[in-house]
Amino acid sequence: TSCNVAVVGATGAVGETMLKVLAERKFPIGKLHVLASERSAGEKIEFEGQTLVVEDLAAFDPKGVDIALFSAGGSVSKEYAPKFAAAGAVVIDNSSAFRYQDDVPLVVSEVNPEALKNRPLGIVANPNCSTMQLMVALAPIHRQAKLERINIATYQSVSGTGKRAMEELGRQTAALLSFQEAQPEIYPVQIAFNVIPHGGDFTDNGYTTEEMKLVWETRKILGDDSIGVNATVVRVPVFYGHSEAVHIETRDKLSAADARALLEKAPGLVVVDEAKGGGYPTPVTHASGEDPVFVGRVRDDISHPRGLSLWVVADNIRKGAATNAVQLAELVWAER
Ligand code: A2P
């Protein structure tokens, strides 16, 4: 049998990729609804040789939808995900609206798929893009040697902020190359030829929401509230692909060589680790447009006896959002 699917936010950066990934992975789709705001209702989207018409979410009746993939922002999810669930759909939500509720599982397909089963609200949360790739890389290490502490600095691409942020990077770059001024609109300061140590909103402890997501989501996904996470989130002028400089301390000693061997066997991961120019993953050379998480620069921390350093790169729109959401949809559909 085939599955009736709704993609909410289908005209956005993540929504468009959800459609692409559904097609690539040959998800057994029955009826497919593409939904967005009133603004883009009536627009046409090509899908597998068919022309789909974008429907207005506010006017849509979710009856008959089996699985709904949401990526239209937190406020849209808060309002509409419960309505879809009440109509019988399983909602896979890419926003942060439900991620921290105990009655909503937060799932990385390779890491904690068993958590999917416990979804009393019919809602499953897709993790934040930065946490997603970090978990694919660190879960195998955690299982082997127990993570005590994670220090992380991210280098996040603008696609994570959405389509308008990508346009802003393009517009500012073109302006600056023709000796005009860059006008910040989406980001508080110029993003072209710059780096910005700010993602999300500032919280009371001085960290930003994007930084605190790494703390909360890591603990929830790995099921271990004792793991210390210290994050600095940085936005960089890259279109697709988040990178992370990750420094960990484990409870048991794990050498870089042993960690590399573990990672080479781990699902969803590709190790690219040669000590030479280009022998490491970057967003442009490896991750952009690809589904795996790439890991390189695996080193024994010379400042700590149980420390390891690594470099983790993935396409934030694919594994970081759309691909994982579709993988979760596959797992949910396979339960039947
Ligand atoms: P629309 O194109 O109609 O604005 P991005 O993160 O790339 O900016 O994409 C956001 C997605 O969420 C778009 O598909 C956008 O649709 C959708 N969206 C935003 N606000 C709403 C809303 N109030 N109702 C339905 N969809 C929305």
Residues whose N, C-alpha, C, O or C-beta is under 5 A from the ligand:
A	BS01	A2P	G9 A10 T11 G12 A13 V14 G15 A36 S37 R39 S40 L57 S71 A72 V76 T161 G162 K163 R164
